[in-house]
Amino acid sequence: MLKIKPPKKKKKNTLLQVDCKKGAGSISIDGKEASLTVLYNQIYIDMKELKRYDFEKGIAYTLKEVPEDIGNIGRGLNWKEYVNNEPIVYLKIIDKNTMHFYWYGFYNRKTKKRECKETNFQQESKTKEIILKKCSP
């Protein structure tokens, strides 16, 4: 008798924002990859998981590739120098619906300095500590 396997359930993307109703900044997580709105209508990037820190439920991400979707601000950045194994984002899980967001900025491997150290999240957060909430995609 032929046995048919049920289709694997596709993991839903997790969308996180500071404010689910009026926030421009967002991060979407799908497995070991994530997409981030660094600056709305200017810089959108894809990231890949660099390392998990189970002791504090944290995940570090690095830039996956040179982004295609960039505005005027993004065109002036040194993208080829930013694609490396240095973390740019760290997410620390608080609970299943909430995470701390830490943005380090892009690491320029030539100058060995961080660049573009602000995201929409800093502009939207009323506190220095950025807390993201799970939103419906």
PEMO-V695452 format. One record per pair of residues at least 6 apart in sequence whose C-alpha atoms are under 6 Angstrom apart, sorted by the first residue. I is the first residue (numbers start at 1). J is the second residue. Records with the same first field share a line. If there is no record, write none. Layout:
I = J / J
This chain:
13 = 29 / 30
14 = 28 / 29
15 = 27 / 28 / 134 / 135 / 137
16 = 26 / 27 / 132 / 133 / 134 / 135
17 = 26 / 132 / 133
18 = 132
20 = 135
25 = 37 / 120 / 121
26 = 36 / 37
27 = 35 / 36
28 = 34 / 35
32 = 48 / 49
33 = 47 / 48 / 49
34 = 46 / 47
35 = 45 / 46
36 = 44 / 45
37 = 44
38 = 44 / 119
39 = 119 / 120
42 = 70 / 71 / 74
43 = 70 / 74
45 = 67
46 = 64
47 = 61 / 62 / 63 / 64
48 = 61 / 62 / 64
49 = 61
50 = 60 / 61 / 62
51 = 59 / 60
52 = 58 / 59
57 = 92 / 93
58 = 91 / 92
59 = 90 / 91
60 = 87 / 89 / 90
61 = 87 / 89
62 = 87 / 88
63 = 83
65 = 83
66 = 79
81 = 108 / 109
82 = 106 / 107 / 108
88 = 104 / 105 / 106
89 = 102 / 103
90 = 102
91 = 100 / 101
92 = 99 / 100
93 = 99
97 = 133 / 134
98 = 132 / 133
99 = 131 / 132
100 = 130 / 131
101 = 130
105 = 114 / 115 / 116 / 117
106 = 114 / 115
107 = 113 / 114
